[in-house]
Structures are given as C-alpha cells and as structure tokens.
C-alpha cells in the first residue's frame, strides 16, 4: 500500500480538524507572553496592594481559621483574626485550593491565573461570535490576550482574574440563552453570576437588570428561576456573613469603605491633577462588627455628600474622566505608559466610535450598553482606579472590533455581520 493511500485511510480526528478550522489551536500560543512573564518572576512575589490580604486569607482557610486575615488591614477596617467578608470568598478559596495541592509556590499560583484566563478567552470568543464572524472573533480574542493589563494582572494574586472568568461565563451563557432559549444556558449563567458574587460584588445591582431583560424577552418564570439559582449559590456565604455580624449583612463593606474614602475633604487636587490616593482619618471602630464598621463609614459618607453635593458631582465627573482616560493614573505607572496607553486608547476610543454600529434593540446589545453605564456609574460614585475598568475591557474590545468589522465605525447604520442570503 502506498504512503498516500495509507494517509487517506486514516484521516485526522474530527476534533483536530475543528480546532484547525476554527483557529482555537492558537489559544496556547496566546498564553506564551503570560507564561514568559510568570517565568521571569518565578517564585518571587510582585509588590502590589492587597495581595498579602488574599494570600493570608487563603492560608487561614487551610489552617482551619476560616475566612480571616493574620493582620489588621485597611486602617483597622478589617481586624486581625476576625471573620471577614471584605475580600470575598472566591479568590481566597481559589488560592487555597491551589496551595493545598501544590504548596505556596508563586509561579504555580500564576499558572492557575493563566489557565483561568485561557477559559476567559474562550468565553470572550464565544460572546464575540454572537455579533461578528469567526475571523473577527478570533482577532478580538488575540487582541485581548495581548492586553498588557491582563498580562500584568495574571502575575498578581487578586480577585480580578477569577472575577473576569465568572463575568465572561455569565454573559456567554446569558447571551446564548437569549439567542436560543435553552434552559441549560440560563442555569449555567445564573450559576456563574452567583460565583462572581462570591468573588466580588460588582454585578450585584446588575442582577435585577438581567432578570428584567429575561422577563420581557423570554418568560418571567425564567427570570425568577435565574434569580433563585443565583441566590442559592450565594446563600450559605451570605448566611455566614450575617451570623458573624449579628445582623443582615450578606456580602461585604467594600461599598461603604470606598464611598467614604473617595468622597472626602482630603481630596484637594485639581480636576486633572487629583489622584484620589489620600484617605481620610479612620474613625474609632473599636468594638464594632464588620457590619457596624460599614454602617459608620457609610453614614459619614452620606453626611458628607449631603453637605457637599456640588463637590460630590465634581468628584464623580473627575472619576468618569479617569475611567475613560487611556493615560496611567498613578505616577508610579508613568514609566509603563508606552505599553499601557496605546492599548487603552484603542479600546476606549474604538468603543466610543463603534457605538453607532453596535446599537440595536436586541436584548444582548442592550445589556452590553447598560453594563457600560452601570460600570461607569459605580465608578463615579464609589471608586477611582484603572484596575476596575479591566472588568469591562472585553466589552470595550467587542464594540471596537464590531465597529471595524462593520467597516464604518461611526456615522454608519447598524450592520449585522452575517453571510448574505440569496434572494430570488
């Protein structure tokens, strides 16, 4: 038998042909920059705020001390050895599981982040395919993989990368459900949003928006099911937090701490020069539970906003500018501007130019745009940090690539990128 006939008798497996056809074979190659940076740092810890807290929480979980820290944090808002919910359960638990298996090797922990990011890329590609053709979806996935922000945050032990995975899983299955109506997709999306709330509560107030969109476009019984499953996922954690605080306290005091810190008289800089890195003096919080401490800071913040409504609105505008600005916000990051600014400028300006081409009355498009307004509003009220924009960056990129695929990202009417159907 000739070599050619032998070759024809044993064709490549179908899964291998699908990988080649779809371009998914490139995913391992996209992780190379992340792996090279991880190898560069090896078993060294990269200095960055909050990492020590997440690692300490993971160690305490493994030591049987529950979700707590081995030191005071955030000016005494989180107390040493006291049960806390400030840093969420998801990220410490993710780290604890890896440490339990592989030991506290920082290089191996970074590999866990990178593996999670690989699945995030696949979710993102799946989301893109609901708007654009495969080659453009692959392009979007490649661009996302090369983001200097994601390469950097894959080296850090924080909540951003686990949350990104849960967030993209949430919207991939949600958009799939809105398109096909499969109950399986609805259930998976609700599980993922529940898991995302265990990591951090960014999507908490967006959950009712999702339920309303499901109710209006599908069935209200499905909307209630979505909410019910998400609640079941987080219920044990919420009960634990409420028991520890002796009152209803389902999640954490992040909102209270942030609105207190970023709306204060300590921020005296100009509109463009204020960096929001100062914090007011922490009030006396002795003898209070974490909920009690949250209530004190929230009351101080609300009082300040009522007394200074114009300054609050000015701060909100300043935070909005920083959220959309492609420039580094901290002086320490100016040296990385040559890497960070081009990518940020591309996705932010591409998003703004691509909005007309993206707009439609389809529920999935409405949700993406509502999520942008929601994220921007949360940033304007509570926070002021570039790292929080990372969680919307994939959708910035989606709108940008969709605009490019449509050919005229501004002034163009909405174009759906689909194969043309011949008409008689």
Secondary structure by P-SEA (a helix, b strand, c coil): ccaaaaaaaccccaaaaaaaaaccccccccaaaaaaaaaaaccccccccaaaaaaaaaaaaaaccccccccccccccccccccccccccaaaaaaaaaaacccccaaaaaaaaaaaaaaaaaaaaaaaaacccaaaaaaaaaaaaacaaaaaaaacccaaaaaaaaaaaaaaaaaaaaacccaaaaaaaaaaaaaaaaaccccccaaaaaaaaaaacccaaaaaaaaaaaaaaaaaaaaaaaaaacccccccaaaaaaaaaacccccccccccccccccccccccccccaaaaaaaaaaaaaaaaaacaaaaaaaaaaaaaaaaccccccccccccccccaaaaaaaaaaaaaaccccccccaaaaaaaaaaaaaaaaaacccccccccccaaaaaaaaaaaaaaacccccccccccccccccc
